[in-house]
Amino acid sequence: MSDQKTISFRMDVSKVEMLDAIAAETKRDRTFLLNEAVETWLDLNEYQNRLVAAGMKDAQEGRYVDNAEMRKRLARLRKRSRTA
């Protein structure tokens, strides 16, 4: 039994043409390129979810900078960049 499944979806013609051009340039087929794109997106999405979860945990534990303090810090940074 295969661990792969065939799926189907619609895509703008211009994107299919771009995909086909890349496939021709790289001597790969659409399936390879689409699998690479989906894998990259899934990895990126997982990474972003971990960052959000870590940020939420920090916020729940009180590790954050409130708006007023952030404005002060940004003002100091702007002042330093003008004098540098």
Order of alpha helices (4+ residues) and beta strands (2+ residues): alpha-alpha-alpha
